Amino acid sequence: MRPERGLPPARATMLVGAYAMAARALAPLAYRRVRRKLAAHGTDPSRFGERLGHATLPRSAGPLMWLHAASVGESLSVLRLIAQLGEMHPSLNFLLTSGTATSAQMLATRLPPRCQHQFAPLDSPAYVKRFLNHWRPDAAVFVESEMWPCMLRGAARRGIPLALLNARISDRSARGWARMGATARYLLNLFTMIHCQDARTASHLTALGAPNATHGANLKAMAAPLPCDAAALEFLRDQIGERPVWTVASTHPGEEEVVLSAHLALLGTHPEALMILVPRHPDRADAVAQMIEAAGLSYGRRSVGALPGAQDQIYLADTLGELGLWYALAPVACIAGSFTPVGGHNPFEAAHAGAAVLHGPLYVNFAQAYAQMDAKGAARQVADTSELAAQVSHLFSAPDDLRAMQDAARNFAHAQDDQLATLATTLCAALKLG
């Protein structure tokens, strides 16, 4: 199963060399910054050194695939793929790296068999070398837009086959890379496989010099449903009772005002309605709570142990790892990140839970997914506060329409499953595994 080792591609450009020199000089400053972030999120201090390439776990015997993802969404998107690969190749082990404390917390209890997690080394030559010396991966997979020159160059020099999965690049980023044409071609040609999540990205990367960029299914569409504590779900359903409830997930600054105004309008037609409000970053919860109070709405707060009482109009779900629970509780889910220029968030998680999906107009990161879901009746776009309130009110008042949207959402999510085995097989062939 060990891949054939080959020579690295053409020599790096002067810009890649200059980047490596700058990264080496700035690495100590970068480490102090990320160390403060890890400490602020309660990360075990013994793991800080992982960002310097110091391993805190032993390498498993046998072949090892290294997968690197930036943060929570990217990390969770590969778990089901890892499980599929593990079933196909029982002797293959996996190392999943990410860069944030939140991703480490989310992954702690969700890793597939034979999979370990470490924080990725900062992209500096010495740290990358230390990391690779310990882990000695037989193949490496980078997820979405993770193109770190020192990591890629260090792995290529050792003849480690590289793949880029679920690649995504915006029009603006493509224009920026085009100004560094030779460097873009060098980095893209380090990959033996480039799987793009949309046709736009495949077109951009091909224009930038990638010889093997192909458009395929979005990896996040193939991710497993989010976990949901069955006992907590039953308890909260009893607590909420027959009240109409909707979840607003992953809000960013500027979006709470939109959804709180929509809920105020909704209360005019459904005075018993409850909104479960899930900020994208729980550390913003204090600011969000102040907005709820300023809007004159009553609320309970999950992080302090409060339950959604009969008097509460908002339930502030300011915890990590419970999004699956909030989707399962509500028949209607509004996916935020789409009312401000964030680019949208993953709609597949809500669809797996059987929620009718609403979203704003700004979703460039999931343009193809939302277009398909809208066309199949699994999701609907709303332009602003008034349209959002009107759609939620309509769905609460039209149970047949609501059930039709929920069924369409489930069917859309399940239709993505068949593509997982195909992707795993293609990846193994590209990396010469088995």
C-alpha positions in Angstrom: 0.0 0.0 0.0 3.0 2.3 0.2 2.8 4.8 -2.7 5.6 5.0 -5.2 8.0 7.8 -4.3 8.7 10.2 -7.2 10.8 13.3 -7.8 9.3 16.7 -6.9 8.0 18.8 -9.7 10.0 21.7 -11.2 12.0 24.0 -9.1 10.2 26.5 -6.8 9.9 30.1 -7.9 11.8 33.0 -6.3 8.6 34.0 -4.7 8.2 30.7 -3.0 11.8 31.0 -1.7 11.2 34.5 -0.5 8.1 33.3 1.3 10.0 30.5 3.1 12.6 33.0 4.3 10.0 35.4 5.6 8.1 32.6 7.2 11.3 31.4 9.0 11.9 35.0 10.3 8.3 35.6 11.4 7.5 32.2 12.8 8.3 33.1 16.5 5.9 36.0 16.3 3.2 33.9 14.7 3.7 31.2 17.3 3.2 33.7 20.2 -0.1 34.9 18.5 -1.5 31.4 18.0 -0.4 30.3 21.4 -2.4 33.1 23.0 -5.5 32.0 20.9 -5.1 28.4 22.0 -4.8 29.4 25.6 -7.8 31.7 25.4 -9.9 28.7 24.3 -8.7 26.5 27.1 -6.4 24.2 25.0 -4.2 22.0 27.1 -0.8 23.8 27.2 1.0 20.5 26.5 -0.4 20.7 23.0 0.9 24.2 22.1 4.1 22.7 20.8 2.2 20.9 18.0 2.1 24.3 16.2 5.9 24.1 16.2 5.9 20.6 14.7 6.4 18.8 18.0 4.2 15.7 18.1 2.3 14.8 21.2 1.2 11.4 19.9 3.3 8.5 18.6 3.1 7.6 14.9 1.1 4.4 14.3 2.9 1.5 12.6 2.0 1.0 8.9 1.0 3.3 6.1 -0.3 6.8 7.1 -2.5 9.3 5.2 -2.2 12.9 6.4 -5.2 15.1 5.9 -5.1 18.8 6.6 -8.1 21.1 7.1 -8.3 24.7 8.2 -11.0 24.7 10.8 -14.3 23.2 12.0 -16.2 22.9 8.8 -13.4 21.6 6.7 -12.3 19.1 9.4 -15.8 17.7 9.9 -16.3 17.4 6.1 -13.6 14.8 5.8 -14.6 12.5 8.7 -16.9 10.4 6.6 -14.3 10.1 3.9 -11.8 8.9 6.4 -14.2 6.3 7.6 -14.8 5.2 4.0 -11.1 5.0 3.3 -10.5 3.0 6.5 -13.1 0.4 5.5 -11.5 0.1 2.0 -8.0 -0.2 3.4 -7.9 -1.8 6.9 -4.2 -1.3 7.3 -4.3 2.4 6.5 -3.9 4.9 9.4 -4.9 8.6 9.4 -3.6 11.8 10.8 -6.0 14.8 10.7 -4.5 18.2 11.3 -6.2 21.6 11.8 -5.3 25.0 13.0 -8.0 26.1 15.5 -8.8 25.2 19.1 -12.5 24.9 18.2 -11.8 22.3 15.5 -9.8 20.3 18.1 -12.6 20.4 20.6 -15.2 19.3 18.0 -13.0 16.5 16.7 -12.1 15.1 20.2 -15.0 12.7 20.3 -15.7 12.2 16.6 -12.6 10.8 15.0 -13.0 7.6 13.0 -11.1 4.4 13.8 -7.3 4.6 13.4 -7.4 8.4 13.1 -5.4 10.8 15.3 -5.6 14.6 15.5 -2.8 17.1 15.9 -2.6 20.9 15.4 -0.8 21.6 12.1 2.6 23.1 12.3 2.9 26.7 11.4 4.0 27.1 7.8 7.7 27.6 8.4 10.4 25.3 7.0 11.9 24.1 10.4 8.4 23.4 11.9 7.3 21.6 8.8 10.5 19.5 8.7 10.1 18.5 12.3 6.5 17.5 11.7 7.3 15.4 8.6 10.3 13.8 10.3 8.0 12.4 13.0 4.9 11.5 11.0 6.4 10.4 7.7 3.1 10.3 5.8 2.7 8.1 2.8 0.2 10.5 1.2 -1.2 13.9 2.0 -4.6 15.5 1.4 -5.3 19.2 1.7 -8.9 20.4 2.0 -10.5 23.4 0.3 -8.1 26.4 0.1 -5.3 25.1 2.2 -2.2 25.7 0.0 0.6 26.4 2.4 3.9 26.7 0.4 6.3 25.3 3.0 4.0 22.3 3.8 3.5 21.5 0.1 7.1 22.0 -0.9 8.4 20.0 2.1 6.1 17.1 1.3 6.9 17.1 -2.4 10.6 17.1 -1.7 10.1 13.8 0.1 8.1 12.4 -2.8 4.8 12.3 -0.8 1.9 12.3 -3.3 -0.4 15.2 -2.7 -4.1 15.8 -3.4 -6.3 18.8 -3.0 -9.9 18.0 -2.2 -13.0 20.2 -2.3 -10.9 23.0 -3.7 -12.6 26.4 -3.6 -11.3 29.7 -4.9 -13.2 33.0 -5.3 -13.1 35.2 -8.4 -11.1 37.7 -6.4 -8.6 35.1 -5.2 -8.2 33.8 -8.7 -7.3 37.3 -9.9 -4.7 37.6 -7.1 -3.1 34.2 -8.0 -3.0 35.2 -11.6 -0.7 38.0 -10.8 1.7 35.4 -9.4 1.3 33.0 -12.4 4.5 31.0 -12.2 4.1 30.5 -8.4 0.5 29.4 -8.8 1.5 26.9 -11.5 4.3 25.6 -9.4 2.1 25.0 -6.3 -0.8 23.6 -8.3 1.4 21.2 -10.1 2.5 19.6 -6.8 -0.9 17.9 -6.6 -1.5 14.6 -8.4 -5.3 15.2 -8.0 -7.3 18.3 -7.6 -11.0 17.8 -6.9 -13.1 21.0 -7.0 -16.4 21.6 -5.3 -17.8 23.7 -8.2 -17.3 24.3 -11.9 -16.2 27.9 -11.3 -13.2 26.8 -9.2 -12.2 24.1 -11.7 -12.2 26.8 -14.4 -10.1 29.1 -12.3 -7.5 26.5 -11.4 -7.3 25.3 -14.9 -6.6 28.8 -16.1 -4.0 29.2 -13.4 -2.1 26.1 -14.8 -3.5 23.1 -12.9 -3.4 20.2 -15.4 -5.8 18.0 -13.4 -8.5 20.2 -11.8 -11.8 18.5 -12.1 -15.3 19.4 -10.8 -17.0 16.9 -8.5 -19.5 16.7 -5.7 -19.1 19.0 -2.7 -17.3 17.0 0.1 -19.5 18.7 2.7 -22.6 17.3 0.9 -21.2 13.8 1.6 -20.5 14.5 5.3 -22.3 12.4 7.9 -25.3 14.0 9.7 -24.3 16.0 12.7 -24.5 14.1 16.0 -27.5 14.7 18.2 -28.0 13.6 21.8 -31.2 11.6 21.7 -32.0 12.1 25.4 -31.4 15.9 25.2 -33.6 16.1 22.1 -36.5 14.3 23.8 -36.1 16.4 26.9 -36.1 19.7 25.0 -39.0 18.6 22.9 -41.0 18.1 26.0 -39.8 21.4 27.4 -40.9 23.3 24.2 -44.1 21.4 23.7 -46.3 22.4 20.7 -44.8 25.8 20.2 -43.7 26.6 16.6 -39.9 26.7 16.6 -37.2 27.7 14.1 -33.4 27.6 14.2 -31.1 30.3 12.9 -27.7 28.9 12.6 -24.2 30.4 12.3 -24.9 34.1 12.5 -22.2 36.7 12.0 -22.0 40.4 13.1 -24.8 42.3 11.3 -27.0 39.3 11.0 -28.5 39.1 14.5 -30.3 42.4 13.8 -31.9 40.8 10.7 -33.1 37.7 12.3 -34.2 39.3 15.6 -36.3 41.8 13.6 -37.8 38.9 11.6 -38.7 37.2 14.8 -40.4 40.3 16.2 -42.5 40.4 13.0 -43.2 36.7 13.2 -44.6 37.1 16.8 -47.3 39.2 15.3 -48.8 36.1 13.5 -47.4 33.4 15.8 -47.1 34.8 19.3 -45.9 31.5 20.8 -43.0 31.1 18.3 -39.5 30.3 19.6 -36.3 31.1 17.8 -33.2 29.1 18.6 -30.3 31.5 17.8 -26.9 29.9 17.2 -24.0 32.4 16.8 -21.2 31.2 14.5 -18.7 32.0 17.3 -20.0 31.4 20.8 -17.5 34.0 22.2 -19.8 36.6 20.7 -22.7 35.4 22.9 -22.5 38.3 25.4 -22.8 40.9 22.6 -25.7 38.8 21.0 -27.5 38.7 24.4 -27.3 42.5 24.6 -28.9 42.7 21.2 -31.7 40.4 22.2 -32.4 42.6 25.3 -32.2 45.8 23.2 -34.9 44.3 20.9 -37.2 43.8 23.9 -37.2 40.0 23.6 -37.1 37.5 26.4 -34.5 34.7 26.3 -32.8 31.8 27.9 -29.1 31.0 27.5 -27.8 27.5 26.9 -24.3 28.1 28.3 -25.6 29.0 31.8 -27.9 26.0 31.9 -31.1 27.8 31.2 -33.9 25.9 29.4 -36.3 27.4 26.9 -39.2 28.5 29.2 -42.7 29.3 28.2 -41.9 33.0 28.6 -38.8 32.9 26.4 -39.0 34.1 22.8 -35.4 33.4 22.0 -33.2 30.5 23.1 -29.5 31.6 22.8 -27.6 28.4 21.9 -24.1 29.6 22.7 -22.4 26.3 23.0 -20.1 24.2 20.8 -21.0 20.8 19.3 -24.8 20.9 19.5 -25.8 22.2 16.1 -27.2 18.8 15.2 -29.5 19.1 18.2 -30.8 22.5 17.2 -31.5 21.4 13.6 -33.3 18.3 14.9 -35.5 20.4 17.2 -36.8 22.8 14.5 -38.6 22.0 11.3 -37.4 25.2 9.8 -33.7 26.3 9.7 -32.3 29.6 8.4 -28.6 29.3 7.5 -26.9 32.5 8.2 -23.6 33.8 6.8 -25.8 34.7 3.8 -27.2 38.1 4.8 -23.7 39.7 5.0 -20.8 39.1 2.6 -19.5 36.0 4.4 -20.3 33.6 1.6 -22.8 31.3 3.2 -22.5 28.2 5.3 -23.1 24.5 4.9 -26.8 23.7 4.1 -26.4 19.9 4.0 -26.3 19.5 7.8 -29.7 21.0 8.2 -31.0 19.0 5.2 -29.7 15.7 6.8 -31.8 16.6 9.9 -34.9 17.1 7.8 -35.2 20.8 8.2 -36.7 23.1 5.5 -33.9 25.4 4.7 -34.1 29.2 4.3 -31.1 31.4 3.4 -30.2 34.9 2.4 -28.9 36.1 -1.0 -25.1 36.1 -0.3 -23.9 32.5 -0.6 -21.0 32.4 -3.1 -19.3 29.7 -1.1 -22.2 27.3 -1.7 -23.7 28.8 -4.9 -24.1 25.4 -6.6 -25.6 23.7 -3.6 -28.2 26.3 -2.9 -29.1 26.6 -6.5 -29.8 22.8 -6.6 -31.6 22.8 -3.3 -33.8 25.7 -4.3 -34.6 24.0 -7.6 -35.6 20.8 -5.8 -37.8 22.6 -3.3 -35.5 21.8 -0.4 -34.6 25.4 0.3 -35.8 29.0 -0.4 -34.0 32.3 -0.7 -35.2 35.3 1.2 -33.9 38.8 0.5 -34.3 40.5 3.8 -36.0 40.7 7.2 -39.6 41.0 5.9 -39.2 38.1 3.4 -37.7 36.0 6.1 -40.5 36.7 8.6 -43.1 36.0 5.8 -41.6 32.7 4.8 -41.3 31.4 8.4 -44.9 32.5 9.1 -46.1 30.8 5.9 -44.4 27.5 6.7 -45.8 27.5 10.3 -49.2 28.1 8.8 -49.0 25.6 5.9 -48.0 22.2 7.3 -48.3 20.4 3.9 -45.8 22.9 2.3 -43.5 22.5 5.3 -43.6 18.7 5.1 -42.9 18.8 1.4 -39.8 21.0 1.9 -38.6 18.8 4.7 -39.0 15.7 2.6 -37.2 17.4 -0.3 -34.3 18.4 2.0 -33.9 14.8 3.3 -34.0 13.4 -0.2 -31.4 15.9 -1.4 -29.0 15.1 1.4 -29.4 11.3 0.9 -28.8 11.6 -2.8 -25.2 12.7 -2.2 -24.2 9.5 -0.4 -23.5 7.4 -3.5 -20.7 9.7 -4.5 -18.6 9.1 -1.4 -17.3 5.7 -2.5 -16.4 7.0 -5.9 -14.4 9.9 -4.5 -12.5 7.5 -2.1 -11.6 5.2 -5.0 -10.5 8.0 -7.2 -8.4 9.5 -4.4 -6.7 6.2 -3.6 -5.8 5.7 -7.3 -4.4 9.2 -7.6 -2.2 8.7 -4.4 -1.3 5.2 -5.5 -2.7 3.6 -2.4 -3.6 -0.1 -2.8 
